[in-house]
Amino acid sequence: MIYKAGDKPGKGTYICTTCGEKIVINDENDTLPSCPVCGDIKYEKE
């Protein structure tokens, strides 16, 4: 499943589909940011 910046996907580690940067979400209410490395907005859950 693909998640996008602005989604609230829940706790877990999300990997940028473009560059592989990992984003960790620790709170159910946190939203995914745009990738801090390449600026893309799409992620897959690790």
CHARMM-style PDB file with segment names, atoms N, HN, CA, C and O in Angstrom:
ATOM      1  N   MET     1       0.844  -1.193   0.000  1.00  0.00      PROA
ATOM      2  CA  MET     1       0.000   0.000   0.000  1.00  0.00      PROA
ATOM      3  C   MET     1       0.885   1.250   0.000  1.00  0.00      PROA
ATOM      4  O   MET     1       1.922   1.288   0.662  1.00  0.00      PROA
ATOM      5  N   ILE     2       0.469   2.248  -0.735  1.00  0.00      PROA
ATOM      6  HN  ILE     2      -0.373   2.218  -1.272  1.00  0.00      PROA
ATOM      7  CA  ILE     2       1.204   3.513  -0.807  1.00  0.00      PROA
ATOM      8  C   ILE     2       0.538   4.531   0.110  1.00  0.00      PROA
ATOM      9  O   ILE     2      -0.680   4.709   0.092  1.00  0.00      PROA
ATOM     10  N   TYR     3       1.366   5.193   0.911  1.00  0.00      PROA
ATOM     11  HN  TYR     3       2.356   5.048   0.925  1.00  0.00      PROA
ATOM     12  CA  TYR     3       0.904   6.282   1.780  1.00  0.00      PROA
ATOM     13  C   TYR     3       1.480   7.574   1.234  1.00  0.00      PROA
ATOM     14  O   TYR     3       2.548   7.576   0.622  1.00  0.00      PROA
ATOM     15  N   LYS     4       0.772   8.675   1.456  1.00  0.00      PROA
ATOM     16  HN  LYS     4      -0.095   8.674   1.954  1.00  0.00      PROA
ATOM     17  CA  LYS     4       1.232   9.975   0.945  1.00  0.00      PROA
ATOM     18  C   LYS     4       1.421  10.966   2.079  1.00  0.00      PROA
ATOM     19  O   LYS     4       0.819  10.835   3.145  1.00  0.00      PROA
ATOM     20  N   ALA     5       2.273  11.969   1.834  1.00  0.00      PROA
ATOM     21  HN  ALA     5       2.762  12.075   0.968  1.00  0.00      PROA
ATOM     22  CA  ALA     5       2.474  13.040   2.809  1.00  0.00      PROA
ATOM     23  C   ALA     5       1.111  13.632   3.155  1.00  0.00      PROA
ATOM     24  O   ALA     5       0.284  13.872   2.276  1.00  0.00      PROA
ATOM     25  N   GLY     6       0.890  13.861   4.443  1.00  0.00      PROA
ATOM     26  HN  GLY     6       1.562  13.666   5.157  1.00  0.00      PROA
ATOM     27  CA  GLY     6      -0.386  14.376   4.909  1.00  0.00      PROA
ATOM     28  C   GLY     6      -1.294  13.292   5.469  1.00  0.00      PROA
ATOM     29  O   GLY     6      -2.233  13.580   6.211  1.00  0.00      PROA
ATOM     30  N   ASP     7      -1.007  12.025   5.105  1.00  0.00      PROA
ATOM     31  HN  ASP     7      -0.244  11.791   4.502  1.00  0.00      PROA
ATOM     32  CA  ASP     7      -1.777  10.905   5.657  1.00  0.00      PROA
ATOM     33  C   ASP     7      -1.417  10.697   7.129  1.00  0.00      PROA
ATOM     34  O   ASP     7      -0.324  11.051   7.569  1.00  0.00      PROA
ATOM     35  N   LYS     8      -2.346  10.123   7.873  1.00  0.00      PROA
ATOM     36  HN  LYS     8      -3.235   9.835   7.516  1.00  0.00      PROA
ATOM     37  CA  LYS     8      -2.103   9.702   9.256  1.00  0.00      PROA
ATOM     38  C   LYS     8      -2.158   8.176   9.279  1.00  0.00      PROA
ATOM     39  O   LYS     8      -3.179   7.594   9.644  1.00  0.00      PROA
ATOM     40  N   PRO     9      -1.063   7.533   8.889  1.00  0.00      PROA
ATOM     41  CA  PRO     9      -1.084   6.081   8.701  1.00  0.00      PROA
ATOM     42  C   PRO     9      -0.922   5.254   9.968  1.00  0.00      PROA
ATOM     43  O   PRO     9      -1.044   4.030   9.924  1.00  0.00      PROA
ATOM     44  N   GLY    10      -0.651   5.896  11.085  1.00  0.00      PROA
ATOM     45  HN  GLY    10      -0.552   6.890  11.121  1.00  0.00      PROA
ATOM     46  CA  GLY    10      -0.437   5.158  12.324  1.00  0.00      PROA
ATOM     47  C   GLY    10       1.048   4.931  12.599  1.00  0.00      PROA
ATOM     48  O   GLY    10       1.912   5.275  11.793  1.00  0.00      PROA
ATOM     49  N   LYS    11       1.312   4.345  13.759  1.00  0.00      PROA
ATOM     50  HN  LYS    11       0.610   4.066  14.414  1.00  0.00      PROA
ATOM     51  CA  LYS    11       2.699   4.120  14.172  1.00  0.00      PROA
ATOM     52  C   LYS    11       3.402   3.158  13.231  1.00  0.00      PROA
ATOM     53  O   LYS    11       2.800   2.219  12.710  1.00  0.00      PROA
ATOM     54  N   GLY    12       4.697   3.413  13.022  1.00  0.00      PROA
ATOM     55  HN  GLY    12       5.186   4.176  13.446  1.00  0.00      PROA
ATOM     56  CA  GLY    12       5.493   2.517  12.193  1.00  0.00      PROA
ATOM     57  C   GLY    12       6.594   3.255  11.463  1.00  0.00      PROA
ATOM     58  O   GLY    12       6.773   4.462  11.625  1.00  0.00      PROA
ATOM     59  N   THR    13       7.326   2.512  10.659  1.00  0.00      PROA
ATOM     60  HN  THR    13       7.181   1.531  10.528  1.00  0.00      PROA
ATOM     61  CA  THR    13       8.406   3.068   9.852  1.00  0.00      PROA
ATOM     62  C   THR    13       7.951   3.072   8.400  1.00  0.00      PROA
ATOM     63  O   THR    13       7.460   2.066   7.888  1.00  0.00      PROA
ATOM     64  N   TYR    14       8.119   4.203   7.748  1.00  0.00      PROA
ATOM     65  HN  TYR    14       8.518   5.021   8.164  1.00  0.00      PROA
ATOM     66  CA  TYR    14       7.681   4.380   6.362  1.00  0.00      PROA
ATOM     67  C   TYR    14       8.894   4.734   5.511  1.00  0.00      PROA
ATOM     68  O   TYR    14       9.743   5.524   5.924  1.00  0.00      PROA
ATOM     69  N   ILE    15       8.970   4.144   4.319  1.00  0.00      PROA
ATOM     70  HN  ILE    15       8.280   3.502   3.984  1.00  0.00      PROA
ATOM     71  CA  ILE    15      10.128   4.295   3.451  1.00  0.00      PROA
ATOM     72  C   ILE    15       9.728   5.048   2.187  1.00  0.00      PROA
ATOM     73  O   ILE    15       8.768   4.680   1.510  1.00  0.00      PROA
ATOM     74  N   CYS    16      10.472   6.107   1.879  1.00  0.00      PROA
ATOM     75  HN  CYS    16      11.252   6.407   2.429  1.00  0.00      PROA
ATOM     76  CA  CYS    16      10.228   6.895   0.667  1.00  0.00      PROA
ATOM     77  C   CYS    16      10.394   6.001  -0.552  1.00  0.00      PROA
ATOM     78  O   CYS    16      11.393   5.292  -0.673  1.00  0.00      PROA
ATOM     79  N   THR    17       9.420   6.031  -1.458  1.00  0.00      PROA
ATOM     80  HN  THR    17       8.608   6.607  -1.361  1.00  0.00      PROA
ATOM     81  CA  THR    17       9.476   5.171  -2.642  1.00  0.00      PROA
ATOM     82  C   THR    17      10.505   5.654  -3.666  1.00  0.00      PROA
ATOM     83  O   THR    17      10.854   4.912  -4.584  1.00  0.00      PROA
ATOM     84  N   THR    18      10.994   6.890  -3.519  1.00  0.00      PROA
ATOM     85  HN  THR    18      10.711   7.493  -2.774  1.00  0.00      PROA
ATOM     86  CA  THR    18      11.972   7.410  -4.468  1.00  0.00      PROA
ATOM     87  C   THR    18      13.409   7.186  -4.014  1.00  0.00      PROA
ATOM     88  O   THR    18      14.232   6.669  -4.770  1.00  0.00      PROA
ATOM     89  N   CYS    19      13.711   7.581  -2.766  1.00  0.00      PROA
ATOM     90  HN  CYS    19      13.043   8.002  -2.151  1.00  0.00      PROA
ATOM     91  CA  CYS    19      15.114   7.525  -2.334  1.00  0.00      PROA
ATOM     92  C   CYS    19      15.393   6.531  -1.201  1.00  0.00      PROA
ATOM     93  O   CYS    19      16.553   6.260  -0.893  1.00  0.00      PROA
ATOM     94  N   GLY    20      14.349   5.992  -0.585  1.00  0.00      PROA
ATOM     95  HN  GLY    20      13.407   6.212  -0.836  1.00  0.00      PROA
ATOM     96  CA  GLY    20      14.554   5.010   0.471  1.00  0.00      PROA
ATOM     97  C   GLY    20      14.715   5.577   1.868  1.00  0.00      PROA
ATOM     98  O   GLY    20      14.943   4.824   2.816  1.00  0.00      PROA
ATOM     99  N   GLU    21      14.601   6.888   2.015  1.00  0.00      PROA
ATOM    100  HN  GLU    21      14.416   7.500   1.246  1.00  0.00      PROA
ATOM    101  CA  GLU    21      14.687   7.515   3.345  1.00  0.00      PROA
ATOM    102  C   GLU    21      13.587   6.963   4.241  1.00  0.00      PROA
ATOM    103  O   GLU    21      12.448   6.786   3.809  1.00  0.00      PROA
ATOM    104  N   LYS    22      13.945   6.692   5.506  1.00  0.00      PROA
ATOM    105  HN  LYS    22      14.870   6.836   5.856  1.00  0.00      PROA
ATOM    106  CA  LYS    22      12.970   6.141   6.455  1.00  0.00      PROA
ATOM    107  C   LYS    22      12.445   7.234   7.371  1.00  0.00      PROA
ATOM    108  O   LYS    22      13.207   8.048   7.893  1.00  0.00      PROA
ATOM    109  N   ILE    23      11.141   7.239   7.556  1.00  0.00      PROA
ATOM    110  HN  ILE    23      10.522   6.578   7.133  1.00  0.00      PROA
ATOM    111  CA  ILE    23      10.463   8.152   8.469  1.00  0.00      PROA
ATOM    112  C   ILE    23       9.777   7.296   9.532  1.00  0.00      PROA
ATOM    113  O   ILE    23       9.064   6.347   9.205  1.00  0.00      PROA
ATOM    114  N   VAL    24       9.992   7.632  10.797  1.00  0.00      PROA
ATOM    115  HN  VAL    24      10.571   8.403  11.063  1.00  0.00      PROA
ATOM    116  CA  VAL    24       9.353   6.880  11.876  1.00  0.00      PROA
ATOM    117  C   VAL    24       8.218   7.717  12.451  1.00  0.00      PROA
ATOM    118  O   VAL    24       8.408   8.874  12.826  1.00  0.00      PROA
ATOM    119  N   ILE    25       7.035   7.111  12.515  1.00  0.00      PROA
ATOM    120  HN  ILE    25       6.881   6.171  12.211  1.00  0.00      PROA
ATOM    121  CA  ILE    25       5.863   7.748  13.117  1.00  0.00      PROA
ATOM    122  C   ILE    25       5.638   7.075  14.469  1.00  0.00      PROA
ATOM    123  O   ILE    25       5.459   5.859  14.543  1.00  0.00      PROA
ATOM    124  N   ASN    26       5.650   7.870  15.533  1.00  0.00      PROA
ATOM    125  HN  ASN    26       5.796   8.857  15.473  1.00  0.00      PROA
ATOM    126  CA  ASN    26       5.510   7.332  16.887  1.00  0.00      PROA
ATOM    127  C   ASN    26       4.160   7.613  17.519  1.00  0.00      PROA
ATOM    128  O   ASN    26       3.867   7.116  18.607  1.00  0.00      PROA
ATOM    129  N   ASP    27       3.333   8.407  16.846  1.00  0.00      PROA
ATOM    130  HN  ASP    27       3.571   8.811  15.963  1.00  0.00      PROA
ATOM    131  CA  ASP    27       2.039   8.785  17.415  1.00  0.00      PROA
ATOM    132  C   ASP    27       0.955   8.582  16.363  1.00  0.00      PROA
ATOM    133  O   ASP    27       1.133   8.942  15.199  1.00  0.00      PROA
ATOM    134  N   GLU    28      -0.163   8.005  16.776  1.00  0.00      PROA
ATOM    135  HN  GLU    28      -0.308   7.712  17.721  1.00  0.00      PROA
ATOM    136  CA  GLU    28      -1.270   7.738  15.847  1.00  0.00      PROA
ATOM    137  C   GLU    28      -1.769   8.995  15.142  1.00  0.00      PROA
ATOM    138  O   GLU    28      -2.330   8.908  14.050  1.00  0.00      PROA
ATOM    139  N   ASN    29      -1.571  10.169  15.756  1.00  0.00      PROA
ATOM    140  HN  ASN    29      -1.116  10.240  16.643  1.00  0.00      PROA
ATOM    141  CA  ASN    29      -2.083  11.422  15.190  1.00  0.00      PROA
ATOM    142  C   ASN    29      -1.068  12.173  14.335  1.00  0.00      PROA
ATOM    143  O   ASN    29      -1.401  13.204  13.750  1.00  0.00      PROA
ATOM    144  N   ASP    30       0.167  11.674  14.252  1.00  0.00      PROA
ATOM    145  HN  ASP    30       0.438  10.836  14.727  1.00  0.00      PROA
ATOM    146  CA  ASP    30       1.182  12.336  13.432  1.00  0.00      PROA
ATOM    147  C   ASP    30       0.904  12.103  11.952  1.00  0.00      PROA
ATOM    148  O   ASP    30       0.402  11.049  11.560  1.00  0.00      PROA
ATOM    149  N   THR    31       1.237  13.102  11.134  1.00  0.00      PROA
ATOM    150  HN  THR    31       1.644  13.958  11.452  1.00  0.00      PROA
ATOM    151  CA  THR    31       1.077  12.967   9.685  1.00  0.00      PROA
ATOM    152  C   THR    31       2.430  12.754   9.033  1.00  0.00      PROA
ATOM    153  O   THR    31       3.457  13.204   9.541  1.00  0.00      PROA
ATOM    154  N   LEU    32       2.420  12.067   7.910  1.00  0.00      PROA
ATOM    155  HN  LEU    32       1.586  11.702   7.497  1.00  0.00      PROA
ATOM    156  CA  LEU    32       3.658  11.883   7.149  1.00  0.00      PROA
ATOM    157  C   LEU    32       4.061  13.210   6.510  1.00  0.00      PROA
ATOM    158  O   LEU    32       3.224  13.894   5.921  1.00  0.00      PROA
ATOM    159  N   PRO    33       5.328  13.573   6.624  1.00  0.00      PROA
ATOM    160  CA  PRO    33       5.815  14.789   5.954  1.00  0.00      PROA
ATOM    161  C   PRO    33       6.265  14.458   4.534  1.00  0.00      PROA
ATOM    162  O   PRO    33       6.334  13.288   4.159  1.00  0.00      PROA
ATOM    163  N   SER    34       6.566  15.469   3.760  1.00  0.00      PROA
ATOM    164  HN  SER    34       6.510  16.420   4.065  1.00  0.00      PROA
ATOM    165  CA  SER    34       7.271  15.228   2.501  1.00  0.00      PROA
ATOM    166  C   SER    34       8.654  14.714   2.874  1.00  0.00      PROA
ATOM    167  O   SER    34       9.174  15.048   3.939  1.00  0.00      PROA
ATOM    168  N   CYS    35       9.251  13.909   2.009  1.00  0.00      PROA
ATOM    169  HN  CYS    35       8.829  13.638   1.144  1.00  0.00      PROA
ATOM    170  CA  CYS    35      10.563  13.346   2.308  1.00  0.00      PROA
ATOM    171  C   CYS    35      11.582  14.470   2.531  1.00  0.00      PROA
ATOM    172  O   CYS    35      11.718  15.356   1.688  1.00  0.00      PROA
ATOM    173  N   PRO    36      12.300  14.436   3.665  1.00  0.00      PROA
ATOM    174  CA  PRO    36      13.281  15.491   3.941  1.00  0.00      PROA
ATOM    175  C   PRO    36      14.520  15.424   3.052  1.00  0.00      PROA
ATOM    176  O   PRO    36      15.289  16.383   2.999  1.00  0.00      PROA
ATOM    177  N   VAL    37      14.725  14.311   2.356  1.00  0.00      PROA
ATOM    178  HN  VAL    37      14.100  13.531   2.399  1.00  0.00      PROA
ATOM    179  CA  VAL    37      15.902  14.149   1.499  1.00  0.00      PROA
ATOM    180  C   VAL    37      15.599  14.551   0.059  1.00  0.00      PROA
ATOM    181  O   VAL    37      16.309  15.373  -0.519  1.00  0.00      PROA
ATOM    182  N   CYS    38      14.532  13.965  -0.531  1.00  0.00      PROA
ATOM    183  HN  CYS    38      13.955  13.297  -0.061  1.00  0.00      PROA
ATOM    184  CA  CYS    38      14.273  14.210  -1.957  1.00  0.00      PROA
ATOM    185  C   CYS    38      13.000  15.009  -2.229  1.00  0.00      PROA
ATOM    186  O   CYS    38      12.777  15.449  -3.357  1.00  0.00      PROA
ATOM    187  N   GLY    39      12.154  15.202  -1.196  1.00  0.00      PROA
ATOM    188  HN  GLY    39      12.335  14.845  -0.280  1.00  0.00      PROA
ATOM    189  CA  GLY    39      10.943  15.994  -1.378  1.00  0.00      PROA
ATOM    190  C   GLY    39       9.742  15.239  -1.915  1.00  0.00      PROA
ATOM    191  O   GLY    39       8.675  15.826  -2.095  1.00  0.00      PROA
ATOM    192  N   ASP    40       9.898  13.933  -2.178  1.00  0.00      PROA
ATOM    193  HN  ASP    40      10.765  13.456  -2.032  1.00  0.00      PROA
ATOM    194  CA  ASP    40       8.765  13.151  -2.687  1.00  0.00      PROA
ATOM    195  C   ASP    40       7.711  13.009  -1.595  1.00  0.00      PROA
ATOM    196  O   ASP    40       7.977  13.301  -0.429  1.00  0.00      PROA
ATOM    197  N   ILE    41       6.525  12.563  -1.969  1.00  0.00      PROA
ATOM    198  HN  ILE    41       6.309  12.325  -2.916  1.00  0.00      PROA
ATOM    199  CA  ILE    41       5.425  12.484  -0.992  1.00  0.00      PROA
ATOM    200  C   ILE    41       4.885  11.071  -0.818  1.00  0.00      PROA
ATOM    201  O   ILE    41       3.917  10.882  -0.081  1.00  0.00      PROA
ATOM    202  N   LYS    42       5.480  10.060  -1.477  1.00  0.00      PROA
ATOM    203  HN  LYS    42       6.266  10.213  -2.075  1.00  0.00      PROA
ATOM    204  CA  LYS    42       4.947   8.704  -1.412  1.00  0.00      PROA
ATOM    205  C   LYS    42       5.831   7.780  -0.581  1.00  0.00      PROA
ATOM    206  O   LYS    42       7.058   7.805  -0.683  1.00  0.00      PROA
ATOM    207  N   TYR    43       5.170   6.957   0.252  1.00  0.00      PROA
ATOM    208  HN  TYR    43       4.174   6.936   0.334  1.00  0.00      PROA
ATOM    209  CA  TYR    43       5.871   6.040   1.141  1.00  0.00      PROA
ATOM    210  C   TYR    43       5.221   4.662   1.119  1.00  0.00      PROA
ATOM    211  O   TYR    43       4.042   4.517   0.797  1.00  0.00      PROA
ATOM    212  N   GLU    44       6.018   3.654   1.468  1.00  0.00      PROA
ATOM    213  HN  GLU    44       6.976   3.772   1.730  1.00  0.00      PROA
ATOM    214  CA  GLU    44       5.513   2.317   1.740  1.00  0.00      PROA
ATOM    215  C   GLU    44       5.853   1.999   3.193  1.00  0.00      PROA
ATOM    216  O   GLU    44       6.861   2.480   3.710  1.00  0.00      PROA
ATOM    217  N   LYS    45       5.031   1.201   3.850  1.00  0.00      PROA
ATOM    218  HN  LYS    45       4.212   0.810   3.430  1.00  0.00      PROA
ATOM    219  CA  LYS    45       5.313   0.826   5.228  1.00  0.00      PROA
ATOM    220  C   LYS    45       6.374  -0.269   5.244  1.00  0.00      PROA
ATOM    221  O   LYS    45       6.340  -1.196   4.436  1.00  0.00      PROA
ATOM    222  N   GLU    46       7.310  -0.147   6.172  1.00  0.00      PROA
ATOM    223  HN  GLU    46       7.338   0.606   6.829  1.00  0.00      PROA
ATOM    224  CA  GLU    46       8.382  -1.134   6.286  1.00  0.00      PROA
ATOM    225  C   GLU    46       7.855  -2.432   6.835  1.00  0.00      PROA
ATOM    226  OT1 GLU    46       8.615  -3.386   7.002  1.00  0.00      PROA
TER     227      GLU     46
END
